[in-house]
Structure formats: structure tokens, C-alpha cells
């Protein structure tokens, strides 16, 4: 069954246009609420959101849908995606909802659903929700005496902050560290700076003045230049950049140089291995992670298991094979001892713990390997012209590129799951060869897309 509303990461699109409309959100609430209502007790749903203007509209529609089918709604307000997943379990809710389009601009929004275990719903469950959404919606309504109620959870921030702090060794303090934290004017703008301050750090917050339209705008992990400049300006020890829903993190060292998710996974994996905490004898990463990470992990006597792009695939592999560290180069890092999804704050705390433990600059701690040359280019195409990857000349260019790179290199061609864009990534030891391979494939794609 092909899905109409759900994509690779929930439902996402431009606000006030299908599928991100009040009507569809109402149907999501009713359908998901009815699917997860199976007993005589009062069923609960937890709803969080980031700081987008359209979040009010989507939240109201969801609340109406859930209460209409008899669910009790717990509204968290602006909270990170991982906090919603955590509080879904903590509050013994049957369902969790995050209203966010993550790192996208403010005019986009999305609806992401979590089961009672805090994990994202399976494709099969999402298909069942869609079937109910397109059915006789009035049949889902609860009788008047069973209509649900909605309430605010005033302690949500404190609950999440305490959970994040408990991931660190007891009595560990960040006293003496000056930390710049860029919250992307998003979901973490309150909890992240406060958590760092409670742990003893001197905190310099930026990206903490959301106005509904400035989320991810020239700030956060997708635009880290402001963070790097601020680190240099205030002579901070470290900079931390979150994205709009705070499930991703990038780090800037004391010189204002950026450190990506691959390096952070290497730091955490090595630290956890040394302390006997690393499960699965390795980590999980996607096909986009640098080959330098793979060689470094193998040099530690560990394995790097690769998955397709997308945190859900990383989580699936981790759960199936018993890993407890995984993530993406973008900074979406999953530490399953603590979280069921990526958590920018908790990942940053683990890196800070290594900095405090070793007492050395971040530039030394967080540069564990020399990245191999890696080139990524995006090709936009018109959907009316068909799929360029089906073009014969494009196929020949891709096969030729694989042959040139050989076993020592890597080529990844993938369509975006959210926009008409094809991403072309190649990596290997020879930078000139990598650039030429990408250039030839991009040229063929652009000609096919013209």
C-alpha cells in the first residue's frame, strides 16, 4: 500500500497546504487516537512542538481530534523531539506527537508520532492510521460522556532537564567551562541553556529569541557560522549548535572550527568502549558517513554498520543487532541507553563529559580522525519531466563513477524524501578523482532534468 500522508519521517510539508492543514491534522488526531485506544481506561497522548507560527494551528487541530475520540491530551509546549519521546514513556502515554519540520524553514511544518515505547511508529502502523483518516471519520467519534480533556504539563521542562543531567556521572561539573549554545530559535531554546547552567557552566546563549518565523534562520546546526563567530568573540571553550527540534547537534571547538556528527560519534564510541559501555562491538552510521570514521572505528577493533540515510533506519539496525551508539554525519546521534531518537543536548553532554575528564581542548578531544575527501552536490529537477535517475545517460555516468572509485571509494546517489532533489555524494582517497566523478554525474543529471 502506498502512503499518501506519511513520508520518511512523519507527515511534512508547507503549512496551510496539504498535507499540513488543520483538517488533515484533525483527522490524524482522530485516526491515531482511535487506533491507540484499546481498553476502558483513559488513554493519554503527549503533544510537543517547536516554535513555528503554524504550530498553534496544528496543535489546536490535533487536540480537537484526540479529545473527540476520547483521549486525554497532555500539552508540553515548545520542547525538543527527544523530550516528547521521553515524556511519552514517563507519563505512561499511549501516543506521543511532535509538531515540527526539524531543520526546515519556518513556513514548513510536520507531525511526527511516537508509540508508547517512545519509538517512531512503523510503516505498517502509519498505513493503518491513513486508512482510518480516509474512512468514515464520524464513526471514530466518542460518545459525549467520553470526550477527552486537554491540560498543560507545567513540569515538562524540569522533567527533561533532570533526565538529561542523569546521563552524566554523578557530581560531574562543567564549572570553569564557557559554552556558547545556539538553539536555532527552536524547541530547545529554554531547556538547553538552563541544563548547561545547572551543570555549572558559564553559558552564552544565542538563537533563543523565537518569534515564530526565525527558526533555523541564519542560526542553529544548519547555519553554524553565527555559532563559530560567537565562540571566537567570547573566547569560549566550546560551541554547541542544535537544530529546530533539537534532535541534532554540531560542535565548534575553541577556535570556532566546526566538528560534525561523524567526529562526535567517534569521540563517544571511544569513550564508551574504554569504560566498557559500548554495546554491539561497534556503532551504526549511514552511507553518508565519512570513510575516515569507518577506518578509525575499525582501528579500535570495532565495526561500523551502515544503513540507508534516515535516523529510523539507524534506530532499526541498533535495536535489531544490539548497538547503543549510532547516528548521522548531520549530528543526529542516537544513544539508546538514554533515548529512543536523536538528542542534541544529551549527545553534547556526553562530549562535554569527555572534555572535562581529559582536561584538554575540544580541538584535541573532538578530532579523532582525518576525514577523507568527500563531495556532495544536489541537483534539483522538475517533477513534470520525470525521474532523471531513469535516464540512460545518467545510469551510464553512475556506473562509470562506481568503476573509477573502485572498492576503496564510495558513491551514493539518492533522491530526497521531501523535495525534488537528487543528492550525489562520493568519497575516496583521491580528492581530484572524487570531484571529477561527482561532476560527471551531476552534469548528466542536469542535462536529463533540463
ABEGO torsion letter per residue (X at the ends): XBBAABBABEBBEBBGBOABBAAAAAAAAAAAAAAABBEABBBBBBBBBBABAAAAAAAAAAAAAAAAAGBBBBBAEBBBAAAAAAAAAAAGBABBBBBBAEABBAABBBBBBBBAAGBBBBAAAAAAAAAAAABBAAAABBBAAABBBBBBBAAAAAAAAAAAAAABBBGBBABGBBBBBBAGGBAAAAAAAAAAAAAGBBBBBBGABBAGAABGBGBEAABAAAAAAAAAAAGBABBBBBBAAGABBBBBBAAGBBBBAAAAAAAAAAAAAAAGABBGGEBBBBAABBAAAAAAAAAAGBBBBBBBBEAAAAAAAAAAAGBABBEBAAGBBBBAAABABBBAAAAAAAAAAAAAAAGBBAAAAABABBBBBBBBBBBBBBAAAEBAAABAAAAAAAAAAAAAAEAABBBBBBBBAABBBBBBBBBEABAAAAAAAAAAAAAAAAAAAX
